[in-house]
C-alpha cells in the first residue's frame, strides 16, 4: 500500500518530528480467513531513488505468509508476516548505512500486517438448548521485542536521525471487541538522534492475557485478531548513520485456549478449527526470517 510511503514522506518534508506513519487497529477485520501482507521501502527523496516491495501474501501449507525486501547499496528494509488460526507473527527491520545530504532525506521503512478471522465458532453441549447464555475465559499470549540502535558514521551537522516503530492490536472474541492502540498492549516507540533516549508509551509488559467472553450455545460467533506493525528510519539534512533497528513480534499473538467456564463435554469448534478449547500450535518450520546481517552495533533491547 503506497499510502504508507506517501504519508511518511509528507510528514518528513513538512518538518514534522512526531511522524504519523503508524497503523492503527481497525474494527473492520471481520472478513473470514487468513491475511498476511508485507511492505518494504528503502529510498532517498529529492529526487526519489531506491526500491519498494509489496507482498500480499500466499498460502504456505496451513499458513498465510508474506515477506517484502527493499534495498539499496548499503541498507535493507525487511518485513515479514504470517497467519494461522490462533497464531500471528510479524517482524520488521531496517539495517544498514543511511546517508543524507542537505537537500535529500534517506528513508527505510517496513510494514507488516497479519490477521485471522473465524466467524463460525460454535459452543455446543448435549442437553443445553440453542440460545442458552454462557461464558468462558480465553487466554492468549502477546510478545514483542523493540531494538533501535544507531552509530554515527559522519557528523549530522544540522541533520536529524529518527528511529520510530509502533504496533496496534485488535481482538474480537464473541461480543468482546478490544481495540488496543497506544494503550495497554500497544503503542509507538521513538528514538531521536544516535544517542537519544528511547521514548516509549506507558505499556504493560508483554505476556499472558485472559479475557472473559459471553456467548450463546449453538449460536455462531467470531474469534478474530489483527496485528499491524510499522518500523520507520530516516535521516535528513546531512549526515550518515549505521542503523540496526528492529521491531519484532514473534509470535505477536498466540491463542492459549479456553481455560475456564466449560466442562469436558462441551465443544468449541468451527469448519476451520476442530477445537478452540486447545492452544494453537504453530506449524513446524515457522522461524524468524529477519535478524540476518547484523552490523555489530551496540544493542539496546527492551
C-alpha positions as CSV (number, residue, x, y, z in Angstrom):
1,X,0.0,0.0,0.0
2,X,1.9,3.1,-1.2
3,X,-0.2,5.3,1.1
4,X,2.2,4.4,4.0
5,X,5.1,5.8,2.0
6,X,3.3,8.9,0.8
7,X,2.1,9.8,4.3
8,X,5.5,9.4,5.8
9,X,7.3,11.4,3.2
10,X,4.8,14.2,3.5
11,X,5.4,14.3,7.3
12,X,9.2,14.4,6.8
13,X,9.1,17.1,4.1
14,X,6.8,19.1,6.3
15,X,9.4,19.1,9.1
16,X,7.2,17.1,11.5
17,X,9.2,15.2,14.1
18,X,6.3,13.3,15.5
19,X,5.7,11.2,12.4
20,X,2.2,10.0,11.9
21,X,3.1,6.9,9.8
22,X,1.9,4.1,12.1
23,X,-1.1,1.9,11.5
24,X,-4.0,1.5,14.0
25,X,-6.1,-1.5,14.7
26,X,-9.4,-1.5,12.8
27,X,-12.7,-2.9,13.8
28,X,-13.4,-3.9,10.2
29,X,-11.2,-7.0,10.4
30,X,-14.2,-9.4,10.0
31,X,-13.6,-10.8,6.5
32,X,-13.3,-14.5,7.2
33,X,-10.0,-16.2,6.6
34,X,-6.3,-15.6,6.9
35,X,-4.4,-12.5,5.8
36,X,-0.7,-11.5,5.7
37,X,0.8,-8.6,4.0
38,X,4.3,-7.1,4.0
39,X,5.7,-3.8,2.6
40,X,9.3,-2.6,2.4
41,X,10.7,0.7,1.3
42,X,14.4,1.8,1.1
43,X,14.8,5.1,-0.8
44,X,16.1,8.7,-1.0
45,X,13.9,11.7,-1.6
46,X,14.8,14.7,-3.7
47,X,14.9,13.2,-6.3
48,X,13.4,9.9,-5.2
49,X,15.5,6.8,-5.8
50,X,15.6,3.3,-4.3
51,X,13.4,0.2,-4.0
52,X,9.9,-0.7,-2.9
53,X,8.4,-4.2,-2.4
54,X,4.9,-5.2,-1.5
55,X,3.8,-8.9,-0.9
56,X,0.1,-9.5,-0.5
57,X,0.8,-13.0,0.9
58,X,0.2,-16.6,-0.2
59,X,-0.7,-19.9,1.4
60,X,2.3,-22.0,2.5
61,X,0.8,-25.2,4.0
62,X,-1.6,-24.1,6.7
63,X,-0.1,-20.6,6.9
64,X,-0.7,-17.4,5.0
65,X,2.8,-15.8,4.7
66,X,4.3,-12.7,3.2
67,X,7.8,-11.2,3.0
68,X,9.0,-8.0,1.4
69,X,12.6,-6.8,1.0
70,X,13.8,-3.5,-0.4
71,X,17.4,-2.5,-0.5
72,X,20.0,0.0,-1.8
73,X,23.8,-0.4,-1.9
74,X,24.3,-0.2,1.8
75,X,20.9,-0.7,3.5
76,X,17.9,-3.0,3.5
77,X,14.4,-2.9,4.9
78,X,12.6,-6.2,5.5
79,X,9.0,-7.0,6.6
80,X,7.6,-10.5,7.4
81,X,4.1,-11.6,8.4
82,X,2.4,-15.0,8.8
83,X,-1.0,-16.0,10.0
84,X,-2.8,-19.2,11.0
85,X,-5.9,-19.6,13.1
86,X,-4.8,-18.7,16.6
87,X,-1.3,-17.7,15.6
88,X,0.1,-14.5,14.2
89,X,3.7,-13.4,13.6
90,X,5.1,-10.1,12.3
91,X,8.7,-8.9,12.1
92,X,10.2,-5.7,10.7
93,X,13.8,-4.4,10.4
94,X,15.8,-1.6,8.8
95,X,19.5,-2.3,8.8
96,X,22.5,-0.6,7.1
97,X,24.0,2.8,6.3
98,X,21.6,5.7,5.8
99,X,23.2,8.8,4.3
100,X,21.7,12.2,3.6
101,X,22.7,15.4,2.0
102,X,21.1,18.8,2.8
103,X,18.5,18.5,0.0
104,X,17.6,14.9,0.5
105,X,16.2,12.5,3.0
106,X,17.2,8.9,3.4
107,X,14.4,6.5,4.4
108,X,14.0,2.9,5.4
109,X,10.5,1.5,6.2
110,X,9.0,-1.9,6.9
111,X,5.3,-2.5,7.4
112,X,3.7,-5.9,8.3
113,X,0.1,-7.0,9.0
114,X,-1.4,-10.3,9.8
115,X,-4.9,-11.4,10.8
116,X,-7.2,-14.4,11.2
117,X,-10.9,-14.3,11.3
118,X,-13.1,-17.3,12.2
119,X,-16.8,-16.2,12.2
120,X,-18.3,-19.7,12.6
121,X,-17.3,-20.7,16.1
122,X,-20.0,-22.6,18.0
123,X,-20.2,-23.8,21.6
124,X,-22.3,-26.9,22.0
125,X,-23.2,-29.4,24.7
126,X,-25.7,-32.2,24.8
127,X,-28.7,-31.2,26.9
128,X,-28.2,-27.4,26.6
129,X,-30.6,-25.7,24.2
130,X,-29.6,-23.3,21.4
131,X,-29.6,-19.7,22.6
132,X,-28.8,-20.5,26.2
133,X,-26.3,-17.9,27.5
134,X,-22.9,-19.0,28.9
135,X,-19.4,-17.6,29.4
136,X,-15.8,-18.8,29.3
137,X,-12.4,-17.4,29.9
138,X,-10.0,-17.3,27.0
139,X,-6.2,-17.0,27.3
140,X,-3.7,-15.7,24.8
141,X,-0.1,-14.5,24.7
142,X,1.4,-11.3,23.2
143,X,5.1,-10.9,22.7
144,X,7.3,-8.1,21.4
145,X,10.9,-7.0,21.0
146,X,11.9,-3.4,20.4
147,X,15.5,-2.7,19.4
148,X,16.5,0.6,17.9
149,X,20.3,1.1,17.6
150,X,22.4,3.5,15.6
151,X,26.1,4.5,15.3
152,X,27.2,7.8,13.8
153,X,29.5,7.4,10.7
154,X,29.6,11.1,9.7
155,X,28.6,14.3,11.5
156,X,24.9,15.1,11.3
157,X,25.7,18.8,11.3
158,X,22.2,20.3,11.3
159,X,20.6,17.0,10.3
160,X,18.3,14.7,12.2
161,X,18.0,11.0,12.7
162,X,14.7,9.4,13.8
163,X,14.0,5.8,14.5
164,X,10.4,5.0,15.1
165,X,8.2,1.9,15.4
166,X,4.8,1.0,16.6
167,X,2.1,-1.6,16.5
168,X,-1.6,-2.0,17.1
169,X,-3.6,-5.0,18.1
170,X,-7.3,-5.6,17.5
171,X,-9.1,-8.5,19.1
172,X,-12.7,-9.7,18.6
173,X,-13.9,-12.7,20.7
174,X,-17.7,-13.1,20.7
175,X,-19.2,-9.7,21.7
176,X,-15.9,-8.6,23.2
177,X,-14.2,-6.1,20.9
178,X,-10.8,-4.8,22.0
179,X,-9.0,-2.0,20.1
180,X,-5.6,-1.9,21.7
181,X,-3.6,1.0,20.2
182,X,-1.3,3.1,22.3
183,X,-2.8,1.8,25.5
184,X,-2.4,-1.4,27.5
185,X,-0.7,-3.6,24.9
186,X,0.3,-1.4,22.1
187,X,1.9,1.9,21.2
188,X,4.7,3.7,19.5
189,X,8.4,3.8,20.3
190,X,10.8,6.6,19.1
191,X,14.5,7.4,19.3
192,X,15.6,10.8,18.0
193,X,19.3,11.1,17.4
194,X,22.0,8.5,17.7
195,X,22.2,8.6,21.5
196,X,18.7,9.9,22.2
197,X,16.7,8.2,24.9
198,X,14.1,5.6,23.7
199,X,10.7,7.2,24.1
200,X,8.0,4.7,24.7
201,X,4.4,4.6,25.7
202,X,3.1,3.5,29.1
203,X,2.5,-0.2,28.3
204,X,2.2,-3.3,30.3
205,X,4.9,-6.0,29.9
206,X,4.1,-8.5,27.2
207,X,2.8,-11.9,28.2
208,X,-0.3,-13.8,29.0
209,X,-3.7,-12.1,28.9
210,X,-7.0,-13.5,30.0
211,X,-10.4,-12.3,28.7
212,X,-13.9,-13.3,29.9
213,X,-16.3,-13.9,26.9
214,X,-20.1,-14.2,26.9
215,X,-21.7,-16.4,24.2
216,X,-24.9,-18.3,23.4
217,X,-24.9,-22.1,23.0
218,X,-25.4,-23.2,19.4
219,X,-25.1,-19.6,18.0
220,X,-22.0,-18.8,15.8
221,X,-19.7,-16.1,17.0
222,X,-16.3,-14.7,15.9
223,X,-12.8,-15.1,17.1
224,X,-10.5,-12.7,15.2
225,X,-7.2,-10.9,15.8
226,X,-5.3,-8.4,13.7
227,X,-1.7,-7.1,14.3
228,X,-0.2,-4.3,12.4
229,X,3.4,-3.1,12.7
230,X,5.3,-0.1,11.1
231,X,9.0,0.5,11.5
232,X,10.5,3.7,10.2
233,X,14.0,5.1,9.9
234,X,15.0,8.4,8.4
235,X,18.0,10.7,8.4
236,X,17.7,14.2,6.9
237,X,19.7,17.5,6.3
238,X,23.1,16.0,6.1
239,X,24.9,13.1,7.8
240,X,25.5,9.4,7.7
241,X,24.5,6.8,10.3
242,X,24.7,3.0,10.6
243,X,21.4,1.7,11.8
244,X,20.2,-1.7,13.3
245,X,16.6,-1.1,14.0
246,X,14.0,-3.9,14.7
247,X,10.5,-4.3,15.9
248,X,9.8,-8.0,16.3
249,X,6.6,-9.6,17.4
250,X,7.2,-13.3,17.2
251,X,4.8,-14.7,17.9
252,X,2.9,-11.5,18.1
253,X,-0.2,-13.4,19.1
254,X,-0.8,-16.9,20.2
255,X,-4.1,-18.4,21.3
256,X,-3.6,-20.4,24.6
257,X,-7.0,-21.9,24.7
258,X,-10.1,-21.7,26.9
259,X,-9.1,-22.2,30.5
260,X,-12.3,-21.8,32.5
261,X,-16.1,-21.9,32.3
262,X,-16.6,-25.0,30.1
263,X,-16.6,-28.7,31.1
264,X,-15.0,-31.6,29.2
265,X,-18.3,-32.4,27.4
266,X,-18.6,-29.0,25.8
267,X,-17.2,-28.5,22.3
268,X,-16.0,-25.2,20.8
269,X,-15.4,-25.7,17.1
270,X,-15.9,-24.4,13.5
271,X,-15.3,-25.6,10.0
272,X,-11.8,-24.2,10.2
273,X,-10.8,-25.2,13.7
274,X,-11.6,-28.6,15.3
275,X,-11.2,-27.4,18.9
276,X,-10.8,-23.8,20.0
277,X,-10.5,-25.0,23.6
278,X,-6.9,-26.1,22.9
279,X,-3.9,-23.8,22.4
280,X,-2.8,-23.1,18.8
281,X,0.3,-24.9,17.8
282,X,2.3,-23.2,15.1
283,X,3.3,-25.3,12.1
284,X,6.9,-26.8,12.2
285,X,9.4,-24.6,10.5
286,X,7.9,-21.2,11.4
287,X,11.1,-19.4,12.1
288,X,12.2,-15.8,12.1
289,X,13.3,-14.7,8.7
290,X,14.8,-11.5,10.0
291,X,17.9,-10.8,12.0
292,X,20.4,-11.6,9.3
293,X,23.3,-9.3,8.5
294,X,23.6,-7.6,11.9
295,X,26.1,-4.7,11.8
296,X,27.7,-5.4,15.2
297,X,26.4,-2.3,16.7
298,X,25.9,-1.9,20.4
299,X,22.5,-3.5,21.1
300,X,19.8,-1.9,23.2
301,X,16.9,-4.2,24.0
302,X,13.6,-3.5,25.7
